[in-house]
């Protein structure tokens, strides 16, 4: 069953193969032309493979050859960003890919799906910063993060992941990684009311949470909120 039509970066089954082929064609065409195009897009990869696993798990036919070609290329590109095969960033993408190839759904709800692709994307963004700072020898520059709306959305979706997929939540070190991102975010000044919401959401993640907490939020309401 397809997700809600308004789900961010939704790929409906009817367009999945075409979308995946378009991404592969872009990678092949551009990665040898532009240096930046050699970096993988962890958010995009996780998103595609999570959808692939969802549809494969529902016994729907997908173009696995395209998915394999994409992984054969991009799995080799993480290293240039300082991401090892043991990193949670790599593992989310790899596990999502393998779930698709095995015909098994990794997660099948919007919030858990978003939590996985978003933390992979943020993680890679921070590793790219770290690499660039080192290459440019900017000793007075630190890795930084400043997107409170995105962080709140990640925290709220992560509550669902922790409730329904605690094994994945622990495997990818969600709590520790979110705490690290939060520490960077608090270096920036934001409205106190929003900062309090971030801290409350972080504290809830540290606690044992139940389904009732997830019913208070969904991806669309978080996206619609403004600072």
N, C-alpha and C positions, 0 to 999 in steps of 0.2 A: 504494500500500500504506500502510495506517495505521501510525503510530508505535506504540511500545509503549503499552499501555493506561495504564501508570503515569507516562507522560511528563507533566511538570508543565504544567497548563493546556492539555492535549491537546484538540483539537477533531476528533473523528472525522468522516469524510466524511458518514455518515448524519445527523449533527446539524449539519453546517456551516451550511447556509442558515438554519436556525432560530436558531442562535447569532448569526450576523451580523445578522439582522433584529432580534433582541433588543437588540443593542448599538446599532444605528441608532435604534431606537425610544427607548431610554434617552437618547441624546444629544439627540434632537429634543425630548423631553418635559422634560428637566431643564436644558438649557443656558441657557434664558431665565428659569429660576426661581432658580437658584443661581449666584453669580459663579464659584465654584470649578469648576462643571461646564462652564464655557466653555473651560477648559484641556484640551487633548487628552491622551490617555493613550498615550504613545508605545509602551510595552510592549504594550498591548492591540492597538493598530493594527498594529504590526509582526507580532504573532502571528497575527492574523486574515489579513492579506494574505500572509504566508508560507505559511500553510495553503492559502489560495486559490490561490496560484501552484503549490504542490505538486500539488493536485488537478487544476487546469487543465492542468498539464504532463503529468499522467497521463491526459488526455483524458476526465476526468469532468466532468459538467455542474455549474456553480455559478451562483448568482444574481449576475451581474455588475452588475445595476442597483442592488442594495442596496449593493454595494461602492463604486460610483461616487457614490451619494448620500452615503455616509459620508465619502468623500474630499473631495467638494465642500464639505462643512461643515468637517471637521477640518483640511484643508490651509490654511484661512484662520485657524485658531486658534493656530498655532505662534507667530505674530508677537507675540501678547500675552505669551508666555513669554520673549521675547527670542531666539527661534530663527529664524534667517534661512533662506532657501531653499537656501543653500549649506552649511548646517550638516550634519554627519554624522547628526545626529538626524533631521532632515527627510529627508535623502537615503535613509536606510535605509527609512523609511516609504514614501517616494515610489517607490523602486525596487521594493519589495515589492509595492506596489499595481500598478505598471506591468507587473510580471512576471505578475501574476494576469490583468490585462486582455488581455495578449498571449498568454496560455496557455503561459507558460514558467516552469519551476521555477527559483527563484533558488538555493535550497539544498534538499537532500532528506535530510539526516541530522539527528538530534536535537540534537547538540552545536552544529553550525553555526547551526541554527535558534535555539537558545537564546542563543548568543553575540550574535547580531544583535538580538534583541528585548530582551535584558537591557541591553546597552550603550546602546541607544536610551532605555530607561527610566531608567537611572541618569543619563544625560546630561541628559534633560529635568528630572529631579528637581533636579539641581544648578543648571540654568538658572532654574528656578522659585525656588529659594532666593536666587539672585543678584538676581532681579527684586524679590522681597519685601523683601530687605534694603535695596535702593535706594529702594523706595517708602516704607518705614518710616523711612528715613534713620538706620539703625543703623550708624553709622560704626565702632563697636567690634566688630562682628560679622562673621565671615568665613564664606564658603561651607564646609560641612563634610560629611564622609562617614565613617560608622563602621558598617560591616557586613562584617566579615572573612569570614564564611561565604559571603556572596553574592559577594564579590570573588574568593575562591578558586574558586568555581564558575565565575565568568566567565572567569578565567584558564585554567582547565583546558579549558573548552569552546572557548575562543579558539584553543587549540593545534590543534584539529581544523579550525577555519575557516582558519587560516594554512596548514595542510597541503593541504587540498582546494580552498580558494578563496582563494589568495593575492592575487588581484586585488581581492576585496572587503575582505580584511584591510587592504590598503594604502589602498584608496579611502576607507574610513571611519576611517582613522588609528587603528587599534586599539592599536598599540604606544604611541603618544604619549598616547592617552586613558587607557589603563590605567595608564601611569606617573603621570599626573596624579591619578587616583583613588587609587593606591597612596600617593602623597605625602601626601594628606589622611588616609588610613587610619593611616599611621605616626605621626600626631600623637596617637593614642590608644593606651593601654596594653592589650595583649592578651597571653595566655600565650606565652612565648618559643617554645615548640615550634610553635605555630601561626604565629607571626610568621616563623619560619624557613621554614615551608612556603610562605608567601606569597612570600617573597623568592626561594626556589628556583624556584617556578612562574614568577615574573616573569622570572628570568634565563633560563629555558628558552624563554620567548617571544622573548627577544632573540636567541636562537641559531637556527641552521637546524635545524628539527626534522623528524622523519620520522614515518611512520605508527606506528612502534613506540611512540612516546611516547603517542599517543592511545589505544592499546590498554590502557594502564595505568588509565585512568579512563573512567567514563561518567557521564552526568548523574545517574543514580539513586544511585550510590555516593557521589557528592559530597553529594547532598541528605541522605543518611542519616547523615553524619558530624556529630559534635557537638564544640563547643569544650570 
